[in-house]
């Protein structure tokens, strides 16, 4: 991920152990508060109170609440990437059943993300907040380019610019459907996810359902022999 958007970078990097602990506490509390009150209810005064630090300590490192969210997002992005690791590995394997990868891996990512404090709330915050749109696009582009590389590793026969377009389309759909999924509960959420997975399969089928390249196929015994010899 690139640097923070202008005006949303942290003020100082903590160097001493005590300072690092303070920043860690601030970011951990931010994650909890975003889950509890959302972006609209989140502010630096509440953050300082819940983190057990002075408000000036928050402002020593962050100019505003959005800068705190940016810092938290950069930390969480590492965890999101690790969560997607299994999906990327399986999808890149030309021998894998790509439909099963779509059906299982994306849902597993959502379920795992629910266990990480602030993970899904941060996604919702950066999607819905104008001040964080640049950060949102950076994350979108990082995910799209990685997915395009996965398609290339799988052997999808498209030029690089087309692979990136396909990856952007899938990533954009994933972002929007995640927002809807989080608003649904129980059976409605499950049925919705089944349908959006099916739509992703149908979109990708022309690109991923190509036959395995001949060089990867085992040769049949007896090929080339003359009949009746």
N, C-alpha and C positions, 0 to 999 in steps of 0.2 A: 504494500500500500504506500502511496506517495505521502508527502507531508500534509499537515492539516490545512484546511482552507484558510485564506487570509483572515486575520483577526481572531482565529479560533485555536491557535497554537498555544501550548503551555508557556508560562512565563519563564520558569526556571526548571532545569532538570535537577532532581534531588540527588545530592552526592553523598551526604552523610547517612549513616544507617538510620538514625532517628528521623531524618527527613523522608527517606524512602518508606519508612513505616507509616508516616503520616499520609503520604500520597496513596499508599496501598489501602489504608483505612478509608480515605476519601473515595477512592474508586469502588471499593467493595460496598460502601454505604450507598453510593450512587446506583449501583446495580440493584440493590434491595429496594431503594426508594422508587426507581422506575417501575419495578414490578408492582409496587404498592399503589402509587399515585399517578403514574404515567408522566409524560412530558409536561402536560399542562400544570400538574400539581407540584412539579419538581422545581426547587429554587435553592439558591446558595445558602440562605438563612436556615432552611430546614435541613439541608445537607450538613452544615456545621453543627447544628444542634444534635442530630442523630449520630454523627461521626465522633462527637465528643471533642471537637477542636474549636478554636476561635475562628470567627468569620475571616479575620485577617490572614489566618493560616491558609484557608481556601484560596483567597485572592493572591497570596504569595506565589502560588503555582498556576492558577487559572484565572483569566480575566472575567469570565462569565460562566453561566451554567452550560452553555453549548460547548465551551472548550473542555469542560469536565467530561461531557458525553463523548466528544471526539477522542479524548485520551482513553476512555473506557472501551470505545469501539475498536481502537487500534490493538488493545490487549485481547479483546474477544475475537478479533479477526484471526488470530493465531489458532484459537480453539475451534472456530468454525472451519478453518482449513483442515485441521486434524480430523474433525468429524466427517468431512467430505472425502477424506483420504481413501476410504474403502470404495466409495462410489467411483472415484477417478480411476483407481486401480482396476476394478472390475470392468468398467466401461471401456478402458483402453485395451483390454484383452480381446482380440478378435474371435477367440473361441468361447467367450462368455455368452450367455443368453441375455441379450441386452434388455429385452422386455422385463425379465425378472429383476434385473438390476434397477430399472426405473421403479418397478412396483414396490420393491423392498427398501432400497437404499435411501430414497428421498424421505419416505415415511420414518425410517429409523433416525434420520438426521433430525427431523422435527421432534421426535420423542426424546432424543438425547439433548437437544437444545433446550427443552423444557426444564431439564435438570440443572442447567447452568444459570445461576442468578443473573438476571438482566439481559440475557442473550437475545431472547425474542422481543423484549421491550425496547432494546436498543434498535433492533431492526425496524420496529414500528415507528420509533422516534425519528430516525433518519429518513424514513420514507415519507413522513408527514410534515416535516419541519423545513420551511424554506431556507433557514440559515444553514441547514446541513445537507442541502441538495448536492453540492459539489462532492462532499464526502460520499454520499450515496452513489453518485456516478462513478467515483473511483473504485468503490467496492464492486459495483456492477461490471466495470471493465476488467478488473482483476479476475473475477469469476469467469467472465466470458472468454477471456484469452486462455485461461487454464483449460476450460472445457474444449475450446477449439484445438488445443494441443492434444487433448485426450482423443478427439475424433481423428486427428492426423495419425496418432499412434495406433489407433484401431485399424487404419487403412482405408478410411472413407475417401472415396475418389472424387474430391472436389478441390479446387484451387484454394489457397490460404484465405483470400478475402471472402470466399463463399463459406468456408468453415467458420470464420469469425461471425458472419451474419447469422448462420444457423445457431451458433452458440449464444449469441446475443438474444435471439428469439426465444430460445429455451430458458435462458436466465431471466429474461423479463417476465415470461409466463410464470416461472417459479416464484418470483418475488410477489407478483400480484395474487397468485392463488394462496400463498402463505398468509397474506393479510386476511383473506376471506376465511381460510381454514381456522385461524385463531379466534374468529368471531363465532364459530359454530361449536356445538358440543355433541358428544356421544355419537349416536347413529348418523345424524345429519353430517357431522364432520367426516366420518368414515366413508359414507356414500359419496360425498363431494370429492374426497381425495381419490376414490376409485375412478370417478369420471374424468378428473383432470389428468390422472395418470394415463388413462386410455387416450385422451386427446394428445398427450405428448407422444405416446407410442405411434399414433397414426401420423403425426407430423414427421417424426423421425424415420418412419418405415422406408420411404424411398431412398434414404441415405444409408441406413444401417442394415437393411435387409438384403444387401448385395451378396452374391456368392463369395465364399472365401477364395482368395487368389489361388490360381492353379498351383503355384509353387508350394503352397501350404497343404495341398491335398495329397494323401498317400496314393502312390501309384498302384493301379490294379495289376495283379499278377497275370501274366500271359498276354499282356498287351503287345501287339505287333506280330503275334504268331500267325502263320498261315493256316487257314481252315482246311481240314481234310488231308493234311500232309502226312 
